[in-house]
């Protein structure tokens, strides 16, 4: 029997790293079973994943407020044991869209080719902004941030999607405050973009059944790329 080809999966999250703890755990727990090479844009995420495993198995009684404090502590601890992480955090201090895109492009260009990006929210925005300049095989995004509900119209968030050449699959919450069901008619999207709706808002808190559907589709994309 031929061994399945190992793929490179590059994961990039949203701007607010204090959110999505459960989402990242579900996603990474599933992807680790695939045997593919997983690379996080934030190097501390694997360490956080291991701590999350301990929380779920042994410290499930800990209040959410303490878990948030715990995340900050874990990142500091990771930095103490991996000094290069502080260089990463220094770069991330400049969180302007142009700086984030430049930093992401620099990271991806060092990973050679045949990369599949799995992104979340703003991670998908920046990944899709640089993908055509690199050899990206496919972008998967969980909840694309078409428009910040607290801001006015920001074309930089979506205008590049009209001419995107890189294949992209967006799983969008039908009640997403950053763009729900209306996005299919409101924005000009490239024919290379596959837009699929799920029962969720921007937090992407899916039911177990919907998570199974999304993860199955992600597996299919990875297999066929």
Backbone torsions as a table, in degrees:
resi	resn	phi	psi	omega
1	UNK	NA	131.6	-179.2
2	UNK	-73.8	130.9	179.7
3	UNK	-73.1	131.9	179.7
4	UNK	-56.8	142.2	179.8
5	UNK	-67.3	132.3	178.3
6	UNK	-76.6	129.3	179.6
7	UNK	-104.6	159.2	175.0
8	UNK	-98.1	118.5	179.3
9	UNK	-110.2	117.8	179.8
10	UNK	-105.1	119.6	-176.2
11	UNK	-104.9	131.1	177.2
12	UNK	-137.7	129.3	-174.7
13	UNK	-95.9	-166.1	-178.6
14	UNK	-85.0	173.8	-179.1
15	UNK	-62.2	-43.6	-176.6
16	UNK	-85.6	97.8	-174.6
17	UNK	-76.1	-7.3	176.7
18	UNK	-78.0	-15.1	179.0
19	UNK	-96.0	171.2	173.5
20	UNK	70.3	21.1	179.8
21	UNK	-58.0	-47.5	-179.3
22	UNK	-68.9	-41.3	-179.9
23	UNK	-59.6	-47.3	-178.8
24	UNK	-64.4	-36.1	178.9
25	UNK	-65.5	-46.2	179.6
26	UNK	-59.6	-46.1	-177.4
27	UNK	-66.0	-49.5	-177.4
28	UNK	-68.8	-38.0	178.2
29	UNK	-59.6	-36.8	178.6
30	UNK	-74.4	-46.4	-175.3
31	UNK	-67.1	-32.2	-179.4
32	UNK	-62.9	-24.4	179.8
33	UNK	-75.5	-14.8	-174.3
34	UNK	-78.7	-21.9	-178.7
35	UNK	84.6	1.8	179.1
36	UNK	-80.4	160.4	178.3
37	UNK	-78.8	123.6	-177.6
38	UNK	-110.6	128.5	179.6
39	UNK	-125.1	125.6	178.4
40	UNK	-96.5	139.6	172.0
41	UNK	-62.4	-37.6	175.1
42	UNK	-98.9	108.1	-174.8
43	UNK	-60.2	-20.4	-176.5
44	UNK	-78.4	-9.2	-172.1
45	UNK	-65.0	-33.6	178.1
46	UNK	-65.6	-39.2	177.4
47	UNK	-64.3	-42.8	177.2
48	UNK	-62.5	-36.9	179.3
49	UNK	-61.8	-42.9	179.9
50	UNK	-65.2	-39.7	177.8
51	UNK	-66.4	-38.3	178.4
52	UNK	-61.9	-37.0	176.5
53	UNK	-60.3	-42.3	178.5
54	UNK	-65.0	-40.6	179.2
55	UNK	-60.7	-45.5	-177.1
56	UNK	-67.4	-38.9	-175.3
57	UNK	-84.4	-31.3	-172.3
58	UNK	-128.4	-27.2	-173.8
59	UNK	-121.9	39.1	-177.8
60	UNK	-66.3	-15.6	-178.0
61	UNK	-83.2	-8.0	-177.2
62	UNK	-67.8	130.1	179.5
63	UNK	-60.9	152.7	-177.9
64	UNK	-60.1	-36.7	-179.4
65	UNK	-60.7	-40.2	178.5
66	UNK	-70.0	-32.1	178.0
67	UNK	-64.3	-36.8	177.9
68	UNK	-64.1	-44.8	176.3
69	UNK	-61.6	-38.9	-179.2
70	UNK	-62.1	-38.9	179.5
71	UNK	-61.2	-44.8	178.5
72	UNK	-61.0	-44.1	-179.2
73	UNK	-63.3	-41.5	-179.2
74	UNK	-63.1	-41.2	179.3
75	UNK	-65.0	-39.1	176.6
76	UNK	-64.9	-44.6	179.0
77	UNK	-61.0	-41.6	178.0
78	UNK	-62.3	-41.1	179.6
79	UNK	-64.7	-36.6	179.0
80	UNK	-63.9	-36.0	-179.0
81	UNK	-92.4	-9.4	177.4
82	UNK	-138.5	87.3	-171.3
83	UNK	-61.0	-27.9	179.1
84	UNK	-62.5	-20.5	-178.8
85	UNK	-65.0	-30.7	178.6
86	UNK	-68.3	-28.6	174.4
87	UNK	-65.9	-40.1	177.6
88	UNK	-62.3	-45.4	-179.4
89	UNK	-64.4	-34.7	178.8
90	UNK	-64.1	-41.7	177.8
91	UNK	-65.4	-36.9	-177.6
92	UNK	-72.6	-13.7	179.8
93	UNK	-63.3	-32.2	173.8
94	UNK	-86.4	95.4	-173.2
95	UNK	-100.1	24.7	174.6
96	UNK	-68.6	148.1	-179.5
97	UNK	-53.2	-41.7	-178.0
98	UNK	-66.4	-40.6	179.1
99	UNK	-66.5	-41.5	179.8
100	UNK	-66.2	-39.7	177.8
101	UNK	-65.9	-41.9	179.3
102	UNK	-62.5	-43.9	180.0
103	UNK	-65.6	-41.7	179.6
104	UNK	-65.3	-42.8	179.0
105	UNK	-60.7	-39.7	178.8
106	UNK	-63.1	-43.1	179.6
107	UNK	-65.3	-47.7	-176.3
108	UNK	-66.6	-34.5	-178.6
109	UNK	-66.4	-20.8	179.4
110	UNK	-87.6	-6.3	-177.4
111	UNK	-95.6	14.7	179.5
112	UNK	65.8	-113.1	-172.1
113	UNK	-142.6	-176.5	176.6
114	UNK	57.1	47.0	-179.2
115	UNK	-99.6	136.4	171.3
116	UNK	-106.8	121.9	-179.3
117	UNK	-96.7	128.0	173.1
118	UNK	-113.5	115.2	-169.5
119	UNK	-125.3	165.7	-179.4
120	UNK	-134.5	122.6	174.7
121	UNK	55.0	-120.1	-176.5
122	UNK	-61.8	-23.0	175.4
123	UNK	-60.1	-37.3	177.6
124	UNK	-70.8	-34.9	177.7
125	UNK	-60.8	-50.1	-176.3
126	UNK	-74.3	-35.0	177.8
127	UNK	-62.9	-43.6	-179.4
128	UNK	-70.9	-20.2	179.3
129	UNK	-75.5	-26.1	-176.2
130	UNK	-114.2	-9.5	-171.3
131	UNK	-58.8	-40.3	-176.8
132	UNK	-68.0	-18.0	177.9
133	UNK	-85.6	-10.1	-176.9
134	UNK	-124.1	174.9	-179.2
135	UNK	-94.7	67.0	-179.9
136	UNK	-90.7	130.3	-176.2
137	UNK	-79.6	-38.1	-177.0
138	UNK	-165.4	146.7	173.4
139	UNK	-116.2	130.3	172.6
140	UNK	-114.1	130.3	-179.6
141	UNK	-128.7	131.6	174.3
142	UNK	-99.6	104.5	179.7
143	UNK	70.2	89.2	177.9
144	UNK	-79.7	135.6	-178.2
145	UNK	-87.2	78.6	-177.8
146	UNK	-62.5	-38.4	-179.7
147	UNK	-155.2	128.9	175.6
148	UNK	-70.0	122.6	-176.6
149	UNK	-62.8	-17.4	-179.2
150	UNK	-93.5	-5.2	-178.9
151	UNK	-117.2	173.6	174.9
152	UNK	-82.1	-162.4	178.9
153	UNK	-68.0	130.2	179.9
154	UNK	-128.1	88.3	-176.2
155	UNK	-56.4	-28.1	-179.6
156	UNK	-59.7	-20.6	-179.2
157	UNK	-73.6	-28.2	-169.5
158	UNK	-137.0	-14.3	-171.6
159	UNK	-61.7	-32.1	-179.6
160	UNK	-71.3	-18.1	-177.4
161	UNK	-68.4	-21.4	-178.8
162	UNK	-65.8	-31.7	-175.2
163	UNK	-116.8	17.4	-178.4
164	UNK	-62.5	128.3	179.7
165	UNK	-94.8	-27.6	179.8
166	UNK	-72.0	130.8	176.8
167	UNK	-58.5	137.2	-177.7
168	UNK	-143.3	135.6	174.5
169	UNK	-115.9	124.0	179.0
170	UNK	-112.7	121.6	171.9
171	UNK	-97.1	107.9	-172.0
172	UNK	-113.3	133.5	176.2
173	UNK	-66.9	133.1	-179.2
174	UNK	-68.2	-15.5	177.5
175	UNK	-116.8	22.0	-178.4
176	UNK	-64.8	124.1	-179.8
177	UNK	-71.2	-13.6	174.9
178	UNK	-93.1	8.2	-180.0
179	UNK	136.9	105.8	-179.0
180	UNK	-102.6	-138.2	-177.0
181	UNK	-57.7	-25.9	-175.7
182	UNK	-69.1	-16.2	-174.1
183	UNK	-64.8	-27.8	-178.0
184	UNK	-64.9	-24.5	179.0
185	UNK	-107.1	-20.4	-173.3
186	UNK	-84.2	-30.8	-173.8
187	UNK	-118.8	147.0	175.0
188	UNK	-84.6	113.7	-177.7
189	UNK	-114.1	142.6	178.2
190	UNK	-59.5	148.2	174.7
191	UNK	-64.5	-11.1	177.4
192	UNK	-83.5	-1.4	-180.0
193	UNK	-102.4	126.2	176.4
194	UNK	-104.0	110.2	-177.1
195	UNK	-100.0	119.9	-179.9
196	UNK	-124.2	137.4	-177.5
197	UNK	-102.2	143.4	176.7
198	UNK	-129.0	163.2	-179.3
199	UNK	-80.7	90.1	-177.0
200	UNK	-168.1	165.0	168.4
201	UNK	-102.7	-159.9	-174.6
202	UNK	-70.2	-21.2	178.4
203	UNK	-71.3	-15.4	173.9
204	UNK	58.6	43.4	176.1
205	UNK	-86.6	91.0	-175.2
206	UNK	-87.7	156.1	170.6
207	UNK	-71.0	162.5	178.7
208	UNK	-57.3	-41.1	-179.4
209	UNK	-63.7	-43.8	-179.8
210	UNK	-69.6	-35.6	175.9
211	UNK	-61.4	-41.9	179.1
212	UNK	-59.8	-40.8	179.8
213	UNK	-65.6	-45.9	-178.5
214	UNK	-64.5	-45.5	-179.2
215	UNK	-65.4	-36.2	176.7
216	UNK	-63.6	-41.9	178.8
217	UNK	-67.6	-37.0	176.1
218	UNK	-62.7	-43.5	177.5
219	UNK	-58.6	-42.4	-179.3
220	UNK	-64.4	-42.6	178.2
221	UNK	-60.8	-48.5	-179.3
222	UNK	-60.2	-42.1	-178.7
223	UNK	-64.5	-39.1	-173.1
224	UNK	-88.1	-11.9	179.7
225	UNK	-74.3	NA	NA
